[in-house]
């Protein structure tokens, strides 16, 4: 891993949580759905027009369970930034037990690429980030579809949706990356992405 240095210009702000974790109306109006194959062509064209690699990687999150919001740069000029990573690890913590685990850097880089593929600067609305083994075991026993050996426990998975993008569009964009697992949960209004082997599930 590259050298990590500090950055102190970003901050997490807390606001009152005024909507339920999976409340209706979050996704909003959906743009035209683009087939997965078309994403690759778009990506190639954009790469030719903008061959230079960005000097910074930034992510924004809205934790729907805690009401916390974060916008931070976690990588800049070839270096991962300690302060940005700490803030991301905190907002994606197991809020039930207030436990923190470093989030996989590959997952963060995947989320940056996914946001670019979706052509949006909206924050990721987070249903689940890191889960402690105790929390995961509890959810496995009480919630359908929660794996006993979930990659959430390793800090390698996140359940999300994106304002202004339909769940189907988010799923297609994630599948087009071919960089890990993609789960589709329309009844619960989220898409799961992880950095495990390439695979997919859900309707």
Phi, psi and omega in degrees: 000144182288160180303140181254135176231166186275154172213130190238021185263350182261163180207153172263133176243143179254136174228162180295134183277108190253005177219154181292161186301325180237038185296154178288155175089002182284319185291319177078193183293135184262139174284176177300134180283128181256126179304152184304320181298328181290331179300319182297318180294319178298317182298318180297315180298317180293324179294322179292325180283329183230073186289337184288139177281136181301145181278354181215148174238125185235143176226150176233139180225150171231107180280111186289343179273326185255343184080003180282145177233147182215138169226118186210150170269127181245354180212133181206134177051043176081010185230134172282136187261123185300315184296316179297317180296320180297320180293320177295314179302324181289311184291336179262016181293169169285099185291336181293323181246000181056042179254140183245140174220140177303130178278139180305127180298329178295327178292319178296317179295325176298318181294326176296313180296321180296318178298318178296321180296328180275353181054056181216154172244011178293151179288151170287127175269119194260124173267321180207130173247245176289141172233131174292158177304323181293314178297317182296320179296321178296314180293324177299323183281338187242346187233129180293138174091358179270120182284142177293331180248049185295145176286349172300326181294333180268359184071027184244017182212154177210143176251125192216164156218170187230124177303137177085358177233132179292159179296324178295320178295317177299316179298313180298320179296317179295318178298324184293340180284331181052049183235019178156198181276147178225119177247139185246118183233075184296328180291331179261357174066047173206162172243134176265132172230144178213175182253026174280199179294157181290123181193168179207158179204167183101164183296000000 
